[in-house]
Amino acid sequence: MHLTFISVVALALSPVVSAVCPSGYVGIGTETLCGIGTPDGGSSCGGAFGTIWANNCGIIAQNSADGNPCAGGYNGGAYRCKGNPTYVHTSGGNFGSCYGVSERCDNTNGFSSVYGAVNYCCSRQ
């Protein structure tokens, strides 16, 4: 296999997505979107939306409650909390037996950055 210099650079810059939870699980946490900075100031960030994450860091569903993933109001999913998530429902199935983790789903494209925190993993029920 022969790689050109451009191919090697492209491979080095491509994002590496690792699983944030075991196979068959979903992640629960928050997502914050930040725009690039301006010459007069730093970047600006939106709220931390409650997020149901796919294992590959894709977004399954979000709510509009700033920083409160247990507030409900999800578009495309729902979950119950008793301090911690206890039950998650998505179009792909039902999940439970949630446990705490500390994982990241961060991404940047030069114009904006997404900072994703995964605080829980929940297994398919």
C-alpha positions as CSV (number, residue, x, y, z in Angstrom):
1,M,0.0,0.0,0.0
2,H,1.5,3.4,-1.1
3,L,0.3,6.5,0.7
4,T,1.0,10.0,-0.5
5,F,2.0,12.8,1.9
6,I,-1.5,14.3,1.6
7,S,-3.1,10.9,2.4
8,V,-1.0,10.6,5.6
9,V,-1.9,14.2,6.7
10,A,-5.6,13.5,6.1
11,L,-5.5,10.3,8.1
12,A,-3.7,12.1,10.9
13,L,-6.3,14.9,11.1
14,S,-9.4,12.7,10.8
15,P,-11.3,12.4,14.1
16,V,-11.1,9.2,16.0
17,V,-14.4,8.2,17.4
18,S,-14.3,5.7,20.2
19,A,-17.2,4.1,21.9
20,V,-18.3,6.1,24.9
21,C,-20.4,3.3,26.4
22,P,-20.4,-0.5,25.7
23,S,-22.0,-1.8,22.6
24,G,-25.8,-1.8,22.8
25,Y,-25.9,1.1,25.4
26,V,-26.8,4.7,25.1
27,G,-25.1,7.6,26.9
28,I,-26.8,10.4,28.9
29,G,-25.3,13.8,29.4
30,T,-25.2,17.3,28.0
31,E,-24.0,19.1,24.8
32,T,-22.8,22.7,24.6
33,L,-22.2,24.4,21.2
34,C,-19.7,27.2,21.0
35,G,-19.0,29.6,18.0
36,I,-15.5,30.8,17.1
37,G,-14.1,33.9,18.8
38,T,-14.1,37.4,17.3
39,P,-11.2,39.9,17.2
40,D,-13.0,41.8,20.0
41,G,-13.7,38.9,22.2
42,G,-13.7,35.2,22.9
43,S,-16.0,32.5,21.6
44,S,-19.7,32.4,22.6
45,C,-21.4,29.3,23.8
46,G,-25.0,28.3,24.0
47,G,-26.7,26.4,26.8
48,A,-25.8,22.9,27.9
49,F,-28.7,20.8,26.5
50,G,-29.7,17.5,28.0
51,T,-28.6,14.9,25.4
52,I,-29.2,11.2,24.8
53,W,-26.0,10.1,23.0
54,A,-25.5,7.1,20.6
55,N,-22.4,5.0,21.3
56,N,-20.5,6.7,18.5
57,C,-21.3,10.2,19.8
58,G,-24.2,10.8,17.5
59,I,-27.1,12.7,19.1
60,I,-30.3,10.6,19.5
61,A,-32.4,13.3,21.3
62,Q,-32.1,16.6,23.1
63,N,-34.1,18.8,25.4
64,S,-34.0,22.5,25.7
65,A,-33.5,22.7,29.5
66,D,-30.2,24.5,30.1
67,G,-27.9,22.1,32.0
68,N,-30.6,19.8,33.2
69,P,-30.8,16.4,31.4
70,C,-33.5,15.2,33.8
71,A,-35.9,18.0,33.0
72,G,-37.7,16.1,30.2
73,G,-39.0,17.6,27.0
74,Y,-36.9,15.5,24.6
75,N,-37.5,15.5,20.9
76,G,-37.0,11.9,19.9
77,G,-36.6,10.3,23.3
78,A,-37.3,10.4,27.0
79,Y,-36.0,9.3,30.3
80,R,-36.9,9.2,34.0
81,C,-34.6,10.3,36.8
82,K,-34.5,9.8,40.5
83,G,-31.4,11.9,41.0
84,N,-29.8,9.8,38.3
85,P,-31.3,8.4,35.0
86,T,-33.3,5.2,35.7
87,Y,-35.0,4.6,32.4
88,V,-34.5,5.8,28.8
89,H,-36.8,5.4,25.8
90,T,-35.8,6.2,22.2
91,S,-37.1,5.1,18.8
92,G,-34.4,2.5,18.9
93,G,-35.5,0.8,22.1
94,N,-35.7,1.0,25.9
95,F,-32.7,1.3,28.2
96,G,-32.1,1.1,31.9
97,S,-29.6,0.0,34.6
98,C,-27.7,3.3,34.2
99,Y,-24.4,3.8,35.8
100,G,-22.0,6.8,36.1
101,V,-19.1,7.4,33.6
102,S,-17.0,10.3,32.7
103,E,-16.7,10.3,28.9
104,R,-16.5,13.1,26.2
105,C,-18.1,13.6,22.8
106,D,-16.2,16.7,21.7
107,N,-15.9,17.9,18.1
108,T,-14.6,21.0,16.3
109,N,-14.7,22.0,12.6
110,G,-12.8,25.3,12.8
111,F,-16.0,27.4,12.9
112,S,-17.7,25.9,15.9
113,S,-17.0,23.4,18.7
114,V,-19.4,20.9,20.3
115,Y,-18.5,19.9,23.9
116,G,-20.4,16.8,24.9
117,A,-20.3,15.3,28.3
118,V,-21.5,11.7,28.8
119,N,-22.3,11.2,32.5
120,Y,-24.2,7.9,32.3
121,C,-24.4,4.7,30.2
122,C,-27.6,2.8,30.1
123,S,-28.0,-0.8,28.8
124,R,-30.7,-2.0,26.4
125,Q,-33.6,-3.6,28.3
